[in-house]
């Protein structure tokens, strides 16, 4: 089984709830891994975060508003 580990950093503004599109970061990680099938696990140590996808994509602006 092949394993690949990578990291990336996001800078956000204090006091806001930004919604950041991380797909470009994730696509680059997958491409660099050379892995074509499997499981992608995402971990964010020491932070509070949530991942929205699909049905929530149209609800929020990048500044966190509706």
RAFEN-V349119 format. One record per residue. N is the residue number from 1. RES is the residue in one small letter. OMEGA is omega in whole degrees, -180 to 180 (none if undefined). NEAR is the number of other C-alpha atoms within 12 Angstrom. D_LAST is the distance of its C-alpha to the last C-alpha in whole Angstrom. Layout:
n: (N/N)
res: (RES/RES)
omega: (OMEGA/OMEGA)
near: (NEAR/NEAR)
d_last: (D_LAST/D_LAST)
This chain:
n: (1/2/3/4/5/6/7/8/9/10/11/12/13/14/15/16/17/18/19/20/21/22/23/24/25/26/27/28/29/30/31/32/33/34/35/36/37/38/39/40/41/42/43/44/45/46/47/48/49/50/51/52/53/54/55/56/57/58/59/60/61/62/63/64/65/66)
res: (x/x/x/x/x/x/x/x/x/x/x/x/x/x/x/x/x/x/x/x/x/x/x/x/x/x/x/x/x/x/x/x/x/x/x/x/x/x/x/x/x/x/x/x/x/x/x/x/x/x/x/x/x/x/x/x/x/x/x/x/x/x/x/x/x/x)
omega: (179/180/179/178/179/177/170/-176/175/174/179/-178/180/176/178/176/-176/174/-173/177/-178/-179/178/177/-178/179/179/178/179/180/-180/-177/-175/180/-176/177/178/-177/177/179/-179/-176/178/-177/173/177/173/179/177/177/175/178/175/-171/-178/-173/-176/-169/-171/173/180/177/177/179/178/none)
near: (7/11/16/19/17/20/17/17/14/15/11/16/13/8/8/14/18/23/27/25/19/21/16/12/18/20/18/16/22/24/15/16/18/15/18/15/12/13/12/17/15/20/16/15/9/6/10/9/16/16/19/17/15/8/9/13/16/14/15/18/16/18/17/17/12/13)
d_last: (42/41/38/36/34/32/30/27/25/22/21/18/18/19/17/13/11/11/11/14/16/19/21/23/24/25/27/29/30/31/33/35/35/37/36/36/35/34/31/29/28/26/26/25/27/27/23/20/18/16/16/14/15/16/14/11/11/9/6/5/6/9/9/7/4/0)
